[in-house]
């Protein structure tokens, strides 16, 4: 089991948000999880990337992981998730970082770069959810929203049972178990909330992004069709596309993909600070 070298809480708009930190240094990378998942999803990546001298920070967005979980849908929007990422950077006293994420985290990263360009140095965008994903995403998440909203009481005993189950020690699996263990009213609020407001930058905003972007798409993924990743790489000037095979497969077989990410982060790392003059 991977464990963070540091973890903490900070306050955002009266809510407590949890984060984990791996490594140290001025080269800061923030990684964001997918919908209903949590920091465990990216711990393996964080440990590997931190071993090369980076500081990698994982954030549990509101409603996820060990962060607060209000049951009001109005608190769950992509644009407020962006503000939570900026608040994390402020809390860590980091002026600028590379930002990356998968699915929900990918879209939050894109929106952060579009709305706070001075805070984002580079982007690693895995499985973005854009125009081609809408039909499959609706077929997947609208029934889940209806079930957790209208069948909340019958589902509550199941979520309590899942919370009591011992975890496996496999971060990817445990993140999925934690997602299934979320109270139904929290799941309903999150799904309801993210359907309100923008979920991604507009076409013009994507074309105006002026930073290095690594786009990762996978085959055989209906919710995150490869065409969305491909189109995004064509819309953003200078973006580089990497093709994967299976959704989330890079977390079980990470060697090639992690090599691509490490090379990209090396190319976009901040210049080292000059040595102080001798006294």
C-alpha positions as a Markdown table, in Angstrom:
| # | Residue | x | y | z |
|---|---|---|---|---|
| 1 | Unk | 0.0 | 0.0 | 0.0 |
| 2 | Unk | 1.3 | 3.4 | -0.9 |
| 3 | Unk | 1.2 | 6.1 | 1.8 |
| 4 | Unk | 1.7 | 9.8 | 1.6 |
| 5 | Unk | 4.7 | 11.6 | 3.1 |
| 6 | Unk | 2.4 | 14.3 | 4.3 |
| 7 | Unk | -1.3 | 15.0 | 4.6 |
| 8 | Unk | -3.5 | 17.7 | 5.9 |
| 9 | Unk | -6.7 | 19.7 | 5.9 |
| 10 | Unk | -7.4 | 23.2 | 4.9 |
| 11 | Unk | -10.6 | 25.3 | 4.9 |
| 12 | Unk | -12.4 | 26.5 | 1.8 |
| 13 | Unk | -15.7 | 28.5 | 2.2 |
| 14 | Unk | -16.3 | 26.9 | 5.6 |
| 15 | Unk | -15.6 | 23.3 | 4.3 |
| 16 | Unk | -12.7 | 21.1 | 5.2 |
| 17 | Unk | -10.7 | 19.8 | 2.2 |
| 18 | Unk | -8.2 | 16.9 | 2.5 |
| 19 | Unk | -5.0 | 16.6 | 0.6 |
| 20 | Unk | -1.9 | 14.3 | 0.5 |
| 21 | Unk | 1.6 | 15.3 | -0.4 |
| 22 | Unk | 4.5 | 13.2 | -1.8 |
| 23 | Unk | 8.1 | 14.3 | -2.1 |
| 24 | Unk | 9.4 | 17.9 | -1.9 |
| 25 | Unk | 10.8 | 20.6 | -4.1 |
| 26 | Unk | 9.8 | 23.6 | -6.2 |
| 27 | Unk | 8.5 | 21.5 | -9.1 |
| 28 | Unk | 4.9 | 21.0 | -7.9 |
| 29 | Unk | 2.4 | 18.8 | -9.6 |
| 30 | Unk | -1.3 | 18.6 | -8.4 |
| 31 | Unk | -3.3 | 15.5 | -9.5 |
| 32 | Unk | -7.1 | 15.3 | -9.3 |
| 33 | Unk | -9.2 | 12.1 | -9.1 |
| 34 | Unk | -12.3 | 11.1 | -11.1 |
| 35 | Unk | -15.9 | 11.4 | -10.3 |
| 36 | Unk | -16.8 | 9.9 | -6.9 |
| 37 | Unk | -13.3 | 8.5 | -6.5 |
| 38 | Unk | -10.6 | 10.0 | -4.3 |
| 39 | Unk | -6.8 | 10.6 | -3.7 |
| 40 | Unk | -6.1 | 6.8 | -3.6 |
| 41 | Unk | -6.7 | 6.6 | -7.3 |
| 42 | Unk | -3.5 | 8.6 | -8.0 |
| 43 | Unk | -1.2 | 7.5 | -5.1 |
| 44 | Unk | 0.8 | 5.1 | -7.3 |
| 45 | Unk | 1.5 | 7.9 | -9.8 |
| 46 | Unk | 2.3 | 10.4 | -7.1 |
| 47 | Unk | 4.9 | 8.1 | -5.5 |
| 48 | Unk | 6.6 | 7.4 | -8.8 |
| 49 | Unk | 6.6 | 11.0 | -9.9 |
| 50 | Unk | 7.8 | 12.2 | -6.5 |
| 51 | Unk | 10.8 | 9.8 | -6.7 |
| 52 | Unk | 12.3 | 12.0 | -9.4 |
| 53 | Unk | 12.5 | 15.1 | -7.2 |
| 54 | Unk | 9.0 | 16.5 | -7.6 |
| 55 | Unk | 6.4 | 17.5 | -5.0 |
| 56 | Unk | 3.2 | 15.8 | -6.0 |
| 57 | Unk | -0.1 | 16.8 | -4.2 |
| 58 | Unk | -3.4 | 14.9 | -4.4 |
| 59 | Unk | -6.6 | 16.7 | -3.5 |
| 60 | Unk | -9.9 | 15.2 | -2.4 |
| 61 | Unk | -12.4 | 17.6 | -4.0 |
| 62 | Unk | -15.5 | 18.5 | -2.0 |
| 63 | Unk | -17.8 | 15.4 | -1.5 |
| 64 | Unk | -15.0 | 13.0 | -2.1 |
| 65 | Unk | -12.5 | 11.0 | 0.0 |
| 66 | Unk | -11.8 | 12.6 | 3.4 |
| 67 | Unk | -13.1 | 16.0 | 2.4 |
| 68 | Unk | -16.4 | 17.3 | 3.8 |
| 69 | Unk | -19.5 | 15.9 | 2.1 |
| 70 | Unk | -22.4 | 18.3 | 2.2 |
| 71 | Unk | -25.7 | 17.1 | 0.7 |
| 72 | Unk | -26.6 | 20.4 | -1.1 |
| 73 | Unk | -26.3 | 20.1 | -4.9 |
| 74 | Unk | -25.5 | 23.8 | -5.2 |
| 75 | Unk | -22.1 | 23.1 | -3.6 |
| 76 | Unk | -21.0 | 20.8 | -6.4 |
| 77 | Unk | -20.0 | 22.6 | -9.6 |
| 78 | Unk | -17.0 | 22.4 | -11.8 |
| 79 | Unk | -16.2 | 26.0 | -11.4 |
| 80 | Unk | -16.3 | 25.8 | -7.6 |
| 81 | Unk | -14.0 | 22.7 | -7.9 |
| 82 | Unk | -11.6 | 25.0 | -9.7 |
| 83 | Unk | -11.7 | 27.5 | -6.8 |
| 84 | Unk | -10.8 | 24.6 | -4.5 |
| 85 | Unk | -7.7 | 23.8 | -6.5 |
| 86 | Unk | -6.7 | 27.5 | -6.4 |
| 87 | Unk | -7.3 | 27.5 | -2.7 |
| 88 | Unk | -5.0 | 24.5 | -2.3 |
| 89 | Unk | -2.2 | 26.3 | -4.1 |
| 90 | Unk | -2.8 | 29.3 | -1.9 |
| 91 | Unk | -2.7 | 27.1 | 1.2 |
| 92 | Unk | 0.5 | 25.5 | 0.1 |
| 93 | Unk | 2.0 | 28.9 | -0.9 |
| 94 | Unk | 2.6 | 27.7 | -4.4 |
| 95 | Unk | 2.3 | 30.3 | -7.1 |
| 96 | Unk | 2.2 | 28.0 | -10.1 |
| 97 | Unk | 2.0 | 24.2 | -10.6 |
| 98 | Unk | 1.5 | 21.6 | -13.2 |
| 99 | Unk | -2.1 | 20.3 | -13.0 |
| 100 | Unk | -3.5 | 17.0 | -14.0 |
| 101 | Unk | -6.5 | 14.8 | -13.6 |
| 102 | Unk | -8.6 | 12.0 | -14.9 |
| 103 | Unk | -12.2 | 12.4 | -16.1 |
| 104 | Unk | -13.7 | 14.9 | -13.6 |
| 105 | Unk | -10.2 | 15.9 | -12.7 |
| 106 | Unk | -9.3 | 16.4 | -16.3 |
| 107 | Unk | -12.2 | 18.8 | -16.9 |
| 108 | Unk | -11.5 | 20.7 | -13.6 |
| 109 | Unk | -7.8 | 21.0 | -14.8 |
| 110 | Unk | -8.9 | 22.4 | -18.2 |
| 111 | Unk | -11.2 | 24.9 | -16.6 |
| 112 | Unk | -8.5 | 26.0 | -14.1 |
| 113 | Unk | -6.1 | 26.6 | -16.9 |
| 114 | Unk | -8.7 | 28.6 | -18.8 |
| 115 | Unk | -9.8 | 30.7 | -15.9 |
| 116 | Unk | -6.5 | 31.0 | -13.8 |
| 117 | Unk | -3.8 | 30.7 | -16.5 |
| 118 | Unk | -1.2 | 32.4 | -14.2 |
| 119 | Unk | -1.5 | 29.5 | -11.7 |
| 120 | Unk | -1.2 | 26.6 | -14.1 |
| 121 | Unk | 2.2 | 25.8 | -15.7 |
| 122 | Unk | 1.2 | 22.7 | -17.7 |
| 123 | Unk | -1.6 | 20.2 | -18.0 |
| 124 | Unk | -1.8 | 16.4 | -18.0 |
| 125 | Unk | -5.4 | 15.7 | -19.1 |
| 126 | Unk | -6.5 | 12.0 | -19.0 |
| 127 | Unk | -9.9 | 10.9 | -20.3 |
| 128 | Unk | -11.5 | 14.4 | -20.7 |
| 129 | Unk | -15.3 | 14.5 | -20.9 |
| 130 | Unk | -16.3 | 16.7 | -23.8 |
| 131 | Unk | -19.0 | 16.8 | -26.5 |
| 132 | Unk | -18.7 | 13.3 | -27.8 |
| 133 | Unk | -19.1 | 11.9 | -24.3 |
| 134 | Unk | -22.5 | 13.4 | -23.6 |
| 135 | Unk | -24.8 | 10.5 | -24.7 |
| 136 | Unk | -22.9 | 7.8 | -22.9 |
| 137 | Unk | -22.3 | 9.9 | -19.8 |
| 138 | Unk | -26.1 | 10.7 | -19.6 |
| 139 | Unk | -27.0 | 7.0 | -20.0 |
| 140 | Unk | -24.6 | 6.2 | -17.1 |
| 141 | Unk | -25.1 | 8.9 | -14.6 |
| 142 | Unk | -28.7 | 10.0 | -15.0 |
| 143 | Unk | -30.0 | 6.6 | -13.9 |
| 144 | Unk | -27.5 | 6.6 | -11.0 |
| 145 | Unk | -28.8 | 10.1 | -10.0 |
| 146 | Unk | -32.4 | 9.0 | -10.1 |
| 147 | Unk | -31.6 | 5.8 | -8.1 |
| 148 | Unk | -29.7 | 7.6 | -5.3 |
| 149 | Unk | -32.3 | 10.4 | -5.2 |
| 150 | Unk | -35.5 | 8.3 | -5.2 |
| 151 | Unk | -34.3 | 5.1 | -3.7 |
| 152 | Unk | -32.1 | 6.7 | -1.1 |
| 153 | Unk | -33.5 | 4.8 | 1.9 |
| 154 | Unk | -33.2 | 1.3 | 0.5 |
| 155 | Unk | -29.6 | 2.0 | -0.6 |
| 156 | Unk | -28.4 | 3.4 | 2.7 |
| 157 | Unk | -27.9 | 0.0 | 4.4 |
| 158 | Unk | -25.8 | -1.2 | 1.4 |
| 159 | Unk | -23.6 | 1.9 | 1.6 |
| 160 | Unk | -23.1 | 1.4 | 5.4 |
| 161 | Unk | -22.2 | -2.3 | 4.7 |
| 162 | Unk | -19.6 | -1.3 | 2.1 |
| 163 | Unk | -18.1 | 1.3 | 4.5 |
| 164 | Unk | -17.5 | -1.5 | 7.0 |
| 165 | Unk | -15.8 | -3.8 | 4.5 |
| 166 | Unk | -12.0 | -4.0 | 5.0 |
| 167 | Unk | -10.0 | -2.4 | 2.2 |
| 168 | Unk | -7.7 | -4.4 | 0.0 |
| 169 | Unk | -4.6 | -2.3 | 0.1 |
| 170 | Unk | -4.8 | -1.9 | -3.7 |
| 171 | Unk | -5.3 | 1.9 | -4.2 |
| 172 | Unk | -7.3 | 1.7 | -7.4 |
| 173 | Unk | -9.7 | -0.9 | -5.9 |
| 174 | Unk | -10.0 | 0.8 | -2.6 |
| 175 | Unk | -10.8 | 4.1 | -4.3 |
| 176 | Unk | -13.7 | 2.4 | -6.2 |
| 177 | Unk | -14.9 | 0.8 | -2.9 |
| 178 | Unk | -14.8 | 4.2 | -1.2 |
| 179 | Unk | -16.9 | 5.6 | -4.1 |
| 180 | Unk | -19.5 | 2.8 | -3.7 |
| 181 | Unk | -19.6 | 3.5 | 0.0 |
| 182 | Unk | -20.6 | 7.1 | -0.3 |
| 183 | Unk | -24.0 | 7.9 | 1.2 |
| 184 | Unk | -26.7 | 7.9 | -1.5 |
| 185 | Unk | -27.7 | 11.5 | -0.6 |
| 186 | Unk | -24.1 | 12.6 | -1.2 |
| 187 | Unk | -23.8 | 10.8 | -4.5 |
| 188 | Unk | -27.2 | 12.3 | -5.6 |
| 189 | Unk | -26.0 | 15.8 | -4.6 |
| 190 | Unk | -22.7 | 15.5 | -6.5 |
| 191 | Unk | -24.3 | 14.2 | -9.7 |
| 192 | Unk | -27.1 | 16.8 | -9.5 |
| 193 | Unk | -24.7 | 19.6 | -8.9 |
| 194 | Unk | -22.2 | 18.9 | -11.6 |
| 195 | Unk | -25.0 | 18.9 | -14.2 |
| 196 | Unk | -25.4 | 22.7 | -13.5 |
| 197 | Unk | -23.0 | 25.1 | -15.1 |
| 198 | Unk | -20.0 | 24.6 | -17.4 |
| 199 | Unk | -18.2 | 21.2 | -17.3 |
| 200 | Unk | -15.4 | 22.2 | -19.7 |
| 201 | Unk | -14.0 | 25.4 | -21.3 |
| 202 | Unk | -15.7 | 26.5 | -24.5 |
| 203 | Unk | -14.1 | 25.7 | -27.9 |
| 204 | Unk | -12.7 | 29.2 | -28.1 |
| 205 | Unk | -11.3 | 29.0 | -24.6 |
| 206 | Unk | -9.6 | 25.7 | -25.4 |
| 207 | Unk | -8.1 | 27.2 | -28.6 |
| 208 | Unk | -6.8 | 30.1 | -26.5 |
| 209 | Unk | -4.9 | 27.9 | -24.0 |
| 210 | Unk | -1.2 | 29.0 | -24.0 |
| 211 | Unk | 0.6 | 26.3 | -22.1 |
| 212 | Unk | 2.0 | 22.8 | -22.7 |
| 213 | Unk | -0.7 | 20.1 | -22.6 |
| 214 | Unk | -0.4 | 16.3 | -22.6 |
| 215 | Unk | -3.7 | 14.6 | -23.5 |
| 216 | Unk | -4.2 | 10.9 | -22.7 |
| 217 | Unk | -7.1 | 9.0 | -24.3 |
| 218 | Unk | -8.0 | 5.3 | -24.1 |
| 219 | Unk | -9.7 | 3.0 | -26.5 |
| 220 | Unk | -12.8 | 1.0 | -25.6 |
| 221 | Unk | -14.1 | 3.8 | -23.3 |
| 222 | Unk | -17.7 | 4.9 | -24.1 |
| 223 | Unk | -17.9 | 7.5 | -21.2 |
| 224 | Unk | -14.6 | 9.1 | -22.3 |
| 225 | Unk | -14.5 | 8.4 | -26.0 |
| 226 | Unk | -11.0 | 8.6 | -27.6 |
| 227 | Unk | -12.5 | 11.1 | -30.1 |
| 228 | Unk | -12.8 | 13.7 | -27.3 |
| 229 | Unk | -9.1 | 13.3 | -26.4 |
| 230 | Unk | -8.2 | 13.5 | -30.1 |
| 231 | Unk | -10.3 | 16.6 | -30.7 |
| 232 | Unk | -8.9 | 18.3 | -27.6 |
| 233 | Unk | -5.4 | 17.7 | -28.8 |
| 234 | Unk | -6.2 | 19.3 | -32.1 |
| 235 | Unk | -8.0 | 22.3 | -30.5 |
| 236 | Unk | -5.2 | 23.2 | -28.1 |
| 237 | Unk | -2.2 | 24.7 | -29.9 |
| 238 | Unk | 0.9 | 22.5 | -29.3 |
| 239 | Unk | -0.9 | 19.8 | -27.4 |
| 240 | Unk | 0.5 | 16.2 | -27.5 |
| 241 | Unk | -1.8 | 13.2 | -27.7 |
| 242 | Unk | -0.9 | 9.8 | -26.2 |
| 243 | Unk | -3.1 | 6.8 | -27.0 |
| 244 | Unk | -3.9 | 4.2 | -24.3 |
| 245 | Unk | -5.8 | 0.9 | -24.6 |
| 246 | Unk | -8.1 | 0.4 | -21.6 |
| 247 | Unk | -9.7 | 2.9 | -19.2 |
| 248 | Unk | -7.7 | 3.2 | -16.0 |
| 249 | Unk | -5.4 | 0.5 | -17.4 |
| 250 | Unk | -2.4 | 2.7 | -16.9 |
| 251 | Unk | -2.9 | 2.4 | -13.1 |
| 252 | Unk | -2.4 | -1.3 | -13.3 |
| 253 | Unk | 0.2 | -1.3 | -16.1 |
| 254 | Unk | 1.8 | 2.2 | -15.8 |
| 255 | Unk | 5.2 | 1.8 | -17.3 |
| 256 | Unk | 4.8 | 3.3 | -20.8 |
| 257 | Unk | 2.3 | 6.0 | -19.8 |
| 258 | Unk | 4.3 | 7.1 | -16.7 |
| 259 | Unk | 7.3 | 7.4 | -18.9 |
| 260 | Unk | 5.4 | 9.8 | -21.2 |
| 261 | Unk | 4.1 | 11.8 | -18.3 |
| 262 | Unk | 7.6 | 12.0 | -16.7 |
| 263 | Unk | 9.2 | 13.1 | -19.9 |
| 264 | Unk | 6.5 | 15.8 | -20.4 |
| 265 | Unk | 6.9 | 17.1 | -16.8 |
| 266 | Unk | 10.6 | 17.2 | -17.2 |
| 267 | Unk | 10.2 | 19.3 | -20.4 |
| 268 | Unk | 7.9 | 21.7 | -18.6 |
| 269 | Unk | 9.5 | 21.9 | -15.2 |
| 270 | Unk | 10.2 | 25.4 | -13.8 |
| 271 | Unk | 13.7 | 26.7 | -14.3 |
| 272 | Unk | 15.8 | 26.2 | -11.1 |
| 273 | Unk | 16.4 | 29.2 | -9.0 |
| 274 | Unk | 19.8 | 30.8 | -9.3 |
| 275 | Unk | 22.2 | 30.1 | -6.4 |
| 276 | Unk | 22.5 | 32.8 | -3.9 |
| 277 | Unk | 25.8 | 34.9 | -4.2 |
| 278 | Unk | 28.5 | 33.9 | -1.7 |
| 279 | Unk | 28.7 | 36.1 | 1.3 |
